């Protein structure tokens, strides 16, 4: 198997047949042996029945249906686990990404010895204020935090070597940051390819504008877990040590001042330095406790799948 095409979808019954015909029209004219894996993320329309019909008449097509909507990351995760191809491509089901880009991106990945290549929707047909501007800001922050020179982290069309997608663990909304997750696993040869973006033909976007806020928070989470994920005590312990050190210094100052300078001054408990010392030492102890708990959780963590599959076509 040369390439597996993973297509997560939610309520895209109007576009599935057209997309499937488009994919086969493009790839049957190449030498690529391929499979198409549709992941129905809890659709409430007729998407799953359409996928079943397509899969019955074509052995190159597989379908997986979730019991409910778990999100794009979980859909991609289960698709990655089922992929058999040497290369794995992802594609959105809304017809805004062109399957014609896939052979070109595979060739570019091979020629440049890349681990993965990401699409860049340089010219977009979305609203400037609702999508393009927030997306530009999001991509700018992602570049700063990750050090990866991509213009479009969230483009739906990407191509990977099989070993890349088998090594990363997708959760929450981390599908936006697969290049960062790949880099964290040592796959740093990441390229970019300008792709043609097309207006949405059917329905409307399944993602609200709140995804940008969640995206910025997820970037911070990725930075923290990459830097301190294996040793959380290094982070919490450092803050705890700083807080306790400040508290001890204020305590020494208060004691020395009371014993040798202002022996007849007001009570120590009436001075603001006393409360600073008390609060910083309490905070320091709490940081240490948080570090111990994080280390225990990390030690005994069991990686449990966060999805429930309802049906398969294979």
N, C-alpha and C positions, 0 to 999 in steps of 0.2 A: 504494500500500500504506500503510494507516494505522498498523498495529502489527505488529511481529514479536515472537513469544513464544519465548524461548530456554529450553530445558529440558535441563540436563545431568543425566546419570543413570549409575548403576552398579548393575547387578544389581537392577533394579526391574521385572522381568517381570510381577509380580502386580498392579502398580498402573497400568501404562501405558494399557491400554484404558480403564479407569475414568476416569483423568485426562483422556484425550483426549475422551471423551464429555462430561465435565464442562465442558471448555474450549469445545467446540462448542455445547453447550446454552446457555452464558452468552453467547458472542460472536455467535452467529447471531441473537440477539434484539436486537442493537445495529446501528447504521449503520456499524460499523467493518469495513473490509476488512483481513483479517489472514492471517498465515501462522504456522505452528508449526514450529519447528526443534528436533528432538531430537538431542542429542549423546551418543552411546553411548561412554562413557569406558572402553572395554575390558571390557565385561561378559562374564562367563563363563556366564551363564544364557541364556534365550531372548529377552532384551530386543531384540536387533537383528532377529531374524526377525519379531517383533511389529511393530516400527517399519516394516519393509519392507512388511508386509501393509497397515498403515494408509496408508502413503504411496502404494501402488498404487491404492487406492480413493478417494483424496482428494488433489487437486492443491494444497490448502492446506497439506499436511504435507510436510516435508522431513526427511531423516535423514542423519546423518553418524556413521560408526563409526570409532573409533580402533583402531589395531593392538594397543595395550595400554593399561593405565591410566596416564594422564599427570597426572591431578588436575583438580579443578574449575576452576582458573584457566585452564588450557589449553583445556578444553572450552568455557568461556564465550568465550574469545578467538576461537576459530574460529567459534563461533556469531555473535559480533558482526560478524566479517568477512563473513559470508554474509547478514546481516540487510538487508532492503530497506525496512523500514517507516520511516515518519517518526518513530515512537516505538518504543522497544524495551523489552520487559518480560522479566524473568527470573522463573523459577518452579522450585521444587524438584519432583522427580517422586514424592515419597513421600506425597502427598495431605495433608500437614500445612498447606500453603498453599492458600488458596482462589482459584481463577481469577475468582471474582465480584468480587474486589478490583480487578482490572485496569482495567475501565472507569471506576470511581470514582477511581482514582489518576491515570488519564490526564486526566480532567476537572479534578481538583484541580491537576495540574501546569500545565495550560493556563490555568486561571483565575488562578493565582498567579504566572504567568510564571516557573516554576521550570526549572532545567536538569535536575534529577532529583528523584525522590521515593522515599524508602526506607520499607519496611514496619517496623512496630514490634509485635512479639509481646508486648504488654503483659501478657496473661494466658497463661501457658505451662503445658503438661502434663508437662514434663520433671522429672527428679529435681532437687530443690533443691540438694543438695550436689555432684552430679556435673555438672550443667549450668547451672542458674539462677544459683547463687552465682558460679562461675568466670566465667560470661558477664557478670554485672553488674560484676565487677572489671575484666574485659577492656574493656568498653565505657567504664567510668570512665577508665581509662588512655588509651584512644583519644581520648576527648573532650579530655583535658588536653593531649595531644601535638598534636592536629590543630586544636583550636579550633572544631570542628564540633559543634553541639548536637544530636547524635543519641543516642537511647536504645538503639538496636539496630543496630550497624554490620553485623552478620553475617546479618541477615534475608534469606532467599532470594528474597523477592518485592520487586522494585524496578522502577521505570519511568524511562526516560531519554529525552531528546531524542537523535536519531540522531547528531548531531555530537559529543555527549559520549562515547559508547562508541567512536566512530571515532577519537577523539583519544588514548585511554589505552592503555597497553601493559601487559597482564597477564602476570605470570610468577610462578613459585614458588607460594606460597599467598596471593597478593595479592588474591584475590577478596573477602576480608574487608574490604579497605580501598579498594574502588572509590570511595566518597565522598571519601576523602583524595586518591586519584589524580586524580579529577575536579577537586577544588579546586586541586591543584597545576598543573593545565592551564588554570586561570582560570575554571572553571565553579563558582562559589561559591554560586549560588542553589539550595540544597539543602533540601528539605522532608521531612516525616515524616508517615506516616499509620498509625493504629492498625489492625492487621489481626487477623482471627480465626485463632488457632492451634488446630490440631486434633491429637488423639493420633495417633501413627503406627499405621496400620492393618495394614501388612504389613512383615515383616522387621525389621531393626534398623539403627541409624545406622551409616554407613560411616566416620565420623570418631571417632577415639579422643580421650581427654582430653589427649593430648600436643599437640593442636592449640592449646590455650590457651598453653602455653609457647612454641610456635613463633610464635603470634600476638603475644605481648609482644615477642619478638625482632624480628619483622617491623616492629612499630611503630617501634622504634629505627632499623632500617634505612631506613624511609621518611623519618623525620626527618632522618637523615644525608644521604641522597641528594637530598632536596629542598633542603637548606641548602648542601651542598657537592658535589652530584653533578656539576655542570658545571665546578667548579673545585676538585678534590680537593686540589690543592697549597695552597689557602688553609687547609685544616684541618691537613694533615700539616706544611706549612711553618711554620705558627704554633707547633705543638708543638715542631718541630725547633729553631726560633729560640729558644724559651723554654729548652729543654734546653741548647743550646750556650751561651746567655747565662749560665746558672747555672754551667756548667763554666768559662767564661772568668773569671767573678768569683772563683770559688774558686782558680783558677790565679794570678790577680793577687794575691790575698790571700796565698797560699803564697809566692810570689816576693818580695813586699814584706817579709813576716815573716822570711824567711830572710836577705835582704840587709841589712835595717836594724834589726831588733829582736833576734831570737834567732839571731845568726850562728853560735853554737856549739851550737845545739840539735840534736836528732836529725835524721836524714835525712828529706827530704821524702816519700820513698816509704814511710816507716813511719807517716805521719800519715793519719788517716781522711779528712781533707779532700782529699787527693790522689786517693783512690779515688772520692770523690763527684764530683770534677771529671772524672775519666777516664770514669766510667760515664755521666754526663749528656752529655758530648760525643759519646760513641759512640752513645747513644740518639738524640741530635739528628741525627747523620749518618744513622742508619737511618730516622728519620722523613722526612728530605729524600728519601732514596732511594725510600721507599714513595710519596711524593708524585709523584716523577718517573715511576715505573712506572705509577701510577694515571692520570696525564695521558696517557701513551703509549697505554695500553689504551683510554682514553676516545676518543682521537683516531682509532684504527684499529678501533674496535669495529664489528662487523657484526651487525645484529639478525637472528639466525637463528631460524626457527620451531622450537619445541621439541616438536613433535608429528608423528606420522606417521598420515595418514588411510588407513584400510583400504578402506572402502566409502562410497558416497553413493547416495541414492535419487533424485538429480536431476542 
